[in-house]
Amino acid sequence: MMAAVTMALTSLSEILEPSARRRPELAVEIAKLFAAFNLYTGDAAKSAAQVEVWGEQLGEFPLFAIRKAYRWAVRSEGKMPSLAALIGDVRLAMGTNVVARQGTLKGWLHST
């Protein structure tokens, strides 16, 4: 039982790892979002600054949730979402159950 809980907790920890720890992958996801909405202005410095700003704000969230929100934004018929709207979608994509499960597993691990 202890091995199963440890493995599940490790898997959840990897999934829920803040994307700031995986900065290159986060930058790729943000750049893909900008490309999907055709926001490249031809100014590489400006694009890099935009990716950096968005990366700072999204860094606390896990990559799986950012990728899911990105797919929702691209598949919608709307315009490029604002950063605040995308963060709202990231929170929705992350859900609360996965965070609650991690807490439960940590409790089980520490009680044994």
C-alpha positions in Angstrom: 0.0 0.0 0.0 2.8 2.4 0.9 4.5 1.8 -2.5 1.3 2.5 -4.3 0.7 5.8 -2.4 4.3 6.9 -2.9 4.1 6.2 -6.7 0.7 8.0 -7.0 2.1 11.0 -5.0 5.2 11.1 -7.2 3.1 11.1 -10.4 0.8 13.8 -9.1 3.8 15.9 -8.0 5.3 15.7 -11.5 1.9 16.6 -13.1 1.3 19.5 -10.7 4.9 20.9 -10.9 4.8 24.6 -11.5 5.7 25.4 -15.2 8.3 27.9 -14.0 10.5 25.0 -13.3 10.2 24.0 -17.0 10.7 27.4 -18.5 11.7 26.3 -22.0 8.5 24.2 -22.4 6.4 27.0 -21.1 7.9 29.4 -23.5 7.1 27.1 -26.4 3.5 26.8 -25.3 3.1 30.6 -25.1 4.8 31.1 -28.5 2.4 28.5 -30.0 -0.6 30.4 -28.6 0.7 33.7 -30.1 1.3 31.9 -33.4 -2.1 30.4 -33.5 -3.6 33.8 -33.2 -1.1 35.3 -35.7 0.2 37.8 -33.3 3.8 37.9 -34.5 4.7 41.5 -35.4 8.1 40.8 -36.9 9.9 42.3 -33.9 11.7 39.4 -32.2 12.6 41.4 -29.1 8.9 42.4 -28.6 7.8 38.8 -29.0 10.4 37.6 -26.5 9.3 40.2 -24.0 5.6 39.2 -24.4 6.5 35.5 -23.9 8.5 36.5 -20.8 5.6 38.5 -19.3 3.1 35.7 -20.0 5.6 33.2 -18.6 6.0 35.0 -15.4 2.3 35.1 -14.8 1.7 31.5 -15.9 4.7 30.1 -14.1 2.8 29.0 -11.0 0.5 26.7 -12.9 1.2 23.2 -14.2 1.9 22.7 -17.9 -0.9 20.2 -18.4 -3.4 22.9 -17.5 -1.8 25.6 -19.6 -1.8 23.2 -22.6 -5.5 22.4 -22.1 -6.4 26.1 -21.8 -4.3 26.8 -24.9 -6.3 24.1 -26.9 -9.6 25.6 -25.7 -8.5 29.1 -26.8 -7.3 27.9 -30.2 -10.5 25.9 -30.9 -12.8 28.7 -29.9 -14.2 31.1 -32.4 -13.1 34.1 -30.5 -10.0 36.3 -30.5 -6.8 35.9 -28.6 -7.7 35.7 -24.9 -6.4 38.2 -22.5 -3.9 36.9 -20.0 -6.5 37.1 -17.3 -9.0 35.1 -19.3 -6.3 32.5 -20.1 -5.4 32.2 -16.4 -9.1 31.7 -15.6 -9.2 28.9 -18.2 -6.0 27.4 -16.7 -7.5 27.3 -13.3 -10.6 25.7 -14.7 -8.5 23.1 -16.6 -6.5 22.4 -13.5 -9.6 21.7 -11.4 -9.7 21.1 -7.7 -9.9 17.4 -7.6 -6.3 16.8 -8.5 -5.1 19.1 -5.8 -7.4 17.5 -3.3 -6.1 14.1 -4.2 -2.5 15.2 -3.7 -3.4 16.4 -0.2 -5.1 13.1 0.6 -2.2 11.1 -0.6 0.3 13.2 1.4 -1.9 12.6 4.5 -1.9 8.9 3.9 1.9 8.8 3.4 2.6 10.8 6.6 0.2 8.7 8.7 1.9 5.4 8.0 
